[in-house]
Amino acid sequence: MQRLLSEGPTDQSVSCPPSFFHKLTDGDSLAVLGFGPLPRGSTVPGKDAELQLIKHFPDAAMFIEKPISSDSFDEVDKVAEALQGRATSVGYMLRYLKGRSAQTDLKECSLMIL
């Protein structure tokens, strides 16, 4: 486990970004899969980030960035089955970015929405 955390994955078929493995430790309870859909949402080696996560960190909850996969519905269903009973959420990480920016602009300009 320590080798995996310090050097990243040793299995060459895993193409998850290195930061996916570096930032997790045994004490973490949440993992954010905030990278593109190609390395996740499938059971195919190299596209199975969620499965790798639950293999190495079985108790970690996860937030998965949209879209959840670029693979077939059958593959996504297999991953969904593996995630059953685990705390999992799917969303858009920057969802409120424009709203916060507009709110700040309105405040700074002393404007009001009617």
C-alpha positions in Angstrom: 0.0 0.0 0.0 2.8 2.5 0.9 4.5 1.9 -2.4 1.2 2.5 -4.3 0.7 5.8 -2.4 4.2 7.1 -2.9 4.9 6.0 -6.5 1.5 5.7 -8.0 0.2 2.5 -9.7 2.6 -0.2 -10.7 0.2 -1.9 -13.0 0.8 -0.4 -16.5 -2.8 -1.1 -17.5 -4.1 1.5 -15.1 -4.1 4.9 -16.8 -5.6 7.0 -14.0 -3.9 10.3 -13.4 -1.1 9.9 -10.9 -2.7 12.3 -8.5 -5.6 9.9 -8.2 -3.4 7.6 -6.1 -1.0 10.1 -4.5 -3.4 12.0 -2.4 -5.3 9.2 -0.7 -4.2 7.6 2.6 -5.7 4.9 4.8 -7.4 7.6 6.9 -9.2 9.3 4.1 -13.0 8.9 3.8 -13.7 10.8 0.5 -12.2 10.6 -2.9 -13.0 13.0 -5.7 -12.7 11.6 -9.2 -12.5 15.0 -10.9 -10.8 14.0 -14.1 -12.3 13.2 -17.6 -14.5 10.2 -18.3 -12.0 8.1 -20.2 -10.2 6.4 -17.3 -13.4 5.6 -15.4 -16.9 4.1 -15.6 -15.9 0.7 -17.0 -14.5 -2.7 -15.9 -11.9 -2.6 -18.7 -8.3 -2.3 -17.3 -7.2 1.3 -17.6 -10.8 2.6 -17.6 -11.7 1.3 -14.2 -10.8 4.1 -11.8 -13.8 3.4 -9.5 -12.9 -0.2 -9.2 -9.3 0.5 -8.5 -10.4 3.0 -5.8 -12.6 0.5 -4.0 -10.0 -2.2 -4.3 -7.3 -0.1 -2.5 -9.6 2.1 -0.4 -12.8 0.0 0.3 -14.3 2.4 2.8 -13.8 5.7 0.9 -16.9 7.5 -0.3 -16.5 9.1 -3.8 -17.6 12.0 -5.8 -17.5 11.4 -9.5 -17.4 14.2 -12.0 -19.9 14.3 -14.9 -20.0 12.6 -17.3 -19.5 9.4 -15.5 -18.2 7.4 -18.4 -17.4 7.3 -22.1 -18.0 3.6 -22.3 -21.1 1.5 -23.0 -24.2 1.3 -20.8 -23.4 -2.3 -20.0 -20.0 -1.4 -18.6 -21.5 1.5 -16.6 -24.1 -0.9 -15.2 -21.3 -3.3 -14.0 -19.5 -0.4 -12.2 -22.8 0.7 -10.7 -23.3 -2.9 -9.3 -19.8 -2.8 -7.8 -20.6 0.6 -6.1 -23.9 -0.6 -4.6 -24.0 0.1 -0.8 -21.2 2.7 -1.0 -21.5 6.4 -0.5 -21.3 7.7 -4.1 -22.3 11.0 -5.6 -22.1 12.3 -9.2 -22.1 16.0 -10.1 -20.4 18.9 -11.8 -17.6 20.3 -9.6 -17.8 23.8 -11.1 -21.6 24.0 -11.0 -21.8 27.1 -9.0 -18.7 28.9 -10.2 -20.6 31.3 -12.6 -23.3 31.9 -10.0 -20.8 32.9 -7.4 -19.0 35.2 -9.8 -22.2 36.9 -10.9 -23.3 37.3 -7.3 -20.0 38.9 -6.5 -20.3 41.2 -9.5 -23.8 42.3 -8.5 -22.6 43.1 -4.9 -19.6 45.0 -6.0 -21.6 47.1 -8.5 -24.5 47.6 -6.0 -26.9 46.0 -8.5 -30.1 44.2 -7.7 -31.9 41.4 -9.6 -35.7 42.2 -9.9 
